[in-house]
Amino acid sequence: QHSSTLYAINRTSSTSTRTEPSINLMTTKAYEDLTSTDEEKQLLLPPGEDRSDGYDDSLFRELLQRSHVDQHKTHPRLPPERRGKRHRHRYINNLNRFRHWWKTSRLLVRLAGAYVFAFVVENWNLMAMLNVKKHKQARKALKMVKKIGRGGTVKPFLAQVQPFTRTIRLILAIARALEARVDHRFVEVGIAEAFAFMGNRCSRYWARHLSDWFTAHVMLPFSLFLLGKPLSDQMAGSRPLMILMGFIRAILPFASSFQGSRFGRQVTYSTFREANFRWGAVQSVSDFHEGAGVYKDTDLDPELLRLVRKGAEAIGHGSNPVETRLALANIGFLPVGSGSGGFAMYRNKTREGVQYLLHVTPYGPAILDEMPRYVRLECKAFPTDGSETKTVVEGFTYSGSFFQSQEWASLRARFHKELNSYTEACRIMGTYHLPSSQSPQRAKYAAPPLDLVNLKAFLRSGHESRKQRRDNKRFRKINRMVNGLSKLLDGAKKKGEAPKEVILYFEGLDCAGKSSTGMLILHALEQSGYAVSVAQHNRPPTAEQRSKPWMDRGRFEHPQDMFNDKEEGGKPEYASVVWDRGPGGDFVYGNLNKLPKEEKLARYSEFRKYDQDCGATGILFLKLFFVSDRDSIAATLGKRLAHKKIAAELKTWLDSNSVPHFRQGLDEIEHHVDPTDFVAFNKYEENMSNFTEFVRNTDSANNPWLVINTSDRNAARNGVLKQVRNRIAKFADRKDETEQVHDHRALIVDVEHGIPFRALIQALVLLCVAYAYAHQTWKVDILNLVDDL
């Protein structure tokens, strides 16, 4: 090293014995540049803190910490929450709970009033004397049913508290819309809450009229048939049916109001999704827009986002402060000061007229002995006119990746959810509190799981009963679809129409559920007698493979290439292979995306030629592109981090026993998450763009790509099984078709398609709901309005 290099410079405060390490491996000049003058320190503090007599290091750190805590620079203004979560504030949550209690209480009061009214002696005898066969007495019977349904004597009380109930509903709707501003969904949530209210009122109105119509035209006219003459005479005519329909009229609007609210809210959300081209569960490439996602992402300054991600990479694990400061200095961030709680502040003045301030604060608790950090990057620009502009990006860093607030909340929530399931599963392990014997989560033996499959089953036994029932229902449906796909292949085999070879090409982002979702197809092939194998293409090509053509079978194998003639039984008649990553990965991780445009087009043409040759030789080539939003990938990272922590505890569990155990499965769990996953998360947009470009330019009419959105795993699994079933059913017609491979002269890019037709239909449905509400509330008649115009 040069003589001017400082390996470690320690600065000790005059009022404290604490020694703070500074920059390691930094030149003397760089260290002198980072030392702040008193004037520069004054600019970093609030205007009220005037220290013209000079600064003591410890005093400066104390003032800096206090001022930045007050300005929310050392911690977020709001706690991180998952995107779309409702009732984040405890007051809003308590108000919502009170609203539900109030609605239930009103129903109980109504039923109590109905009970008292129905069993008053005068009303009881009157209902017995009414002959519903006569028109006038049938109308009196219907009025009696309505009075019972309205609560009898408590109807005036219910009418008086109705404004209070509406006010609570209005306040809660406004609060939900306001708290959605954090996710940039104020308009969407506000409109959804409005249509939820209108759907609620309309469903109540229709439920009451449906109950009255059913009473007048079905129950009362056919009371003799429904009760029978002996029972009708014994129970004084239609009195039992009148009381029954009165109570139904009281309960049915209450029950239907929930469905009406859900209908209005979900149709609104669906309309926004369709109008903004949000990702579906399974769709074609032509309908896929990479920038749409599954939600409206936070609009951040691209330059600041790039810089804060570089800062996250420099912070890394953050276990060594000296290395962290050196890494930040290498990208232009020099330390200005630090405060209590690990707070540190860095400044970057590499651009003229622009100053970047990076605030870094540890944000516990730690995950796997690594402390997350809250970071806030401020950009202050000073134009020549003397004005000042300021932009801010804030979020969290972990393992060298930058997470926005919602993404970090998803990771943290999933991490704790898995650990809580593990704790509960350990508590009930081997006891009679386990699920029933028909449940997939049942594990009646008192032994720890030793691999990933058993660990997932073990964790499911610790879920809540409601979630277990929901998961069991989904598992049974997926198993039926897998079995149905297997039977379809068996039937095609008997007819001689089944493909002899099947290539399953799984491409997409890291942590996007390629294995858990795509392997369902492999299970169906295995059940139908296909010999299955997996080819890993997630490593760079060897020197020998580079010397051959890009799509050479020596690297990208056919199913029969995975088996040897000399093996027992020879090559199987029906074989399948899974490409775990493939040619598309070379454009993302192999730097093929940096090739000139002509060479990239030649590679795309080579892949399409490979696809065409597979179809001509009777090989079913299924191309699946797996995508997921950043929140879902962050949640998957949290799940894998929790599994890694559980695997370490399971090793401690096994160490407590003198009998040796098989542990390779636990090593597999620990290696299921590695630093490359966090590197890929930091490059999400870049990787998504490269993958999408490859998929668009290698799509074909006869064998199109399937884009699988695994943000909702259950919807993705159902959708991909349906699409693969359709592909296999059409394979007999497709294999004889030929498609000429054309050389594209330009790259295919994403284009807008206008407003989708489905969004227009759903918007029309919402307008009908609004008109129905206006008609029943204010007697608005569109025909009269048209005549007036």
GIKAKA-V872863 format. One line per field, one symbol per residue. psi: psi as a letter, one per 40 degrees, with the letter a starting at -180 (. if undefined). A space follows every 10 residues. Layout:
psi = ???
//
This chain:
psi = iidehhdhhh hhieeiehhh iahhfiiddd ddddhhiddd dddeiidegh geeihidddd dddddddddd efeeiidiih iihehifdid dddddddddd dddddddddd ddddddddei ddddddddeh hedidddddd ddddddddde ebeedddddd eddddddddd ddddddddee ddeffddddd dddddddddd dddddddddd ddddddeddd dfdddddidd ddddfgbedd dddddddddd dddddedddd dddddddddd dddddefihi dhiiddehhd edaeihihhi hddddddddd dddddbdedh dddddddddd eehhhdiiai eehihiihfd hhehhhhhhh hhgiiihffh hihhihhhhh hgieeeihih iihiaiihfe ihhidddddd dddddddddd dddddddehe ieeiiidehe ehgeigiiie iddddddddd eeiidddddd dddddddddd dddddddddd ddddefeihd ihhhhhiaii fefddddded dddddddeei hiihhhffii iiddddeiid fieddgiidd eeihdeihea hidhiiihhg iaddddedee eeeeiidddd dddddddddd ddddddefhh ghhhhhiiid dddddddddd dddddddddd ddddeehehi iheddddddd eehidddddd ddfddddddd ddddddeeii ddgiihhhhe dgdddddddd ddddddddde ddddeeiihh hihheiihih iieahidddd dddddddddd dddddddefh hddddddd.
//
